[in-house]
Amino acid sequence: MKNCFTVIFYNKLKDQAGKYAMVSQQMFDLAKEQEGYLGLESVRDSSGVGITVSYWNSQESIRKWRSNLDHMAAQEYGITEGYEWYHLTVAQVQYEKSHNFS
């Protein structure tokens, strides 16, 4: 996905049970419907630390996603109930390389 933008969302859950999994899945599904969305990768370890990287075709598409009303409600939930902490980075992808060794 060369020449795109990424949103890198690194976080730790307060509590891995409860509402978070549902809200997270709703946001993954909703992101896929947004103009400019190119893809998403997400992992979480057993301690609750996770990273989600979403890919977008422009900074404008990221701004629109950030201001989506349902996404804003999910952000509020994350801040007030979901996360111990989070770190967000937006970056432009200029180079990528991969290889499958199997």
N, C-alpha and C positions, 0 to 999 in steps of 0.2 A: 504494500500500500504506500508506495513512494509518493511524495508530494501531497501528503494529506496532513491532517492535524490529529493529535491524540489528546484525550483527557485521561490522565493517570490518577486514579483514586485509590489511595492507600489508607487503610483504616483498621481499627480494632473494635469489635463488638463489645458492648456491655454485657449482654446476655445472648447466648446463641439460640435459646429457645424462643418461642413465642412468635410475635408478629413479623419479625425482620425478614424471614425467608419469603413470606407472602409479598411484602412490600418490594423486596428486591426483585422477585420474579416479575411482578407487575411493571417495574421500571425497565427491566430488560426487554420485556415484550413491547412496551410503549416506545422505547428508544428505536426499535427496529422500524417503527412506523414514521419516524421523523425524517423530513427532507434533509439530505446530506449525510445521513447515517451510512457508514460503510462496514461496520462490524464491531465485535466486542469479544474480549477474552477476560475471564475472571477465575480466580482461585482463592481459597480460604484454607488456613491450616487449623489444626485441632485446638489451638489456643484462641481462635477467633480473629487472628490477623489475616487480612485479605487485601488483594489488589485487583482492581478492575481497570482495564485499558479499553477505552472505546475509541473508534476511528471515525473521523468526519471529513467531509470534503472542503470545509471552509471554517474560518473562525465565526462567521455569521451563523452557520448552522449550529455551532456550539452555543452561541449566545441565545439562539431561539430555544434550544433544548433546555438550557439553564433556566429560562423564564417560562417554560411550560407549566401551567397551573398544577397539574398532577405531580409533576416532578418537584415543583416548589413545596408541595405538601409533604412529599417523601423526604425532601431535604430537611424540613422542619422536624419531622419525626426522628430522623437520624441525629440531628443536633440535640433534641430534647430527651430522647429515649434510647436510640439505637447504638450510638458509638461512644466509646471511651475517648477516642481521639480520631482525627483524620488529617490527611494531607492531600492536597489536590494540586496537580501540575498540568498545564496545557502546553503542548510542545508541537513543533512542526517536524514531521518526518522527512528527512532528506535522503536517507539511504537505508536500505534493508537487505539482508542476505539470509538465506536459510538453506539447509541441506538435510536430506533424510538419509541416514547411514544404514538403513536396513535393506 
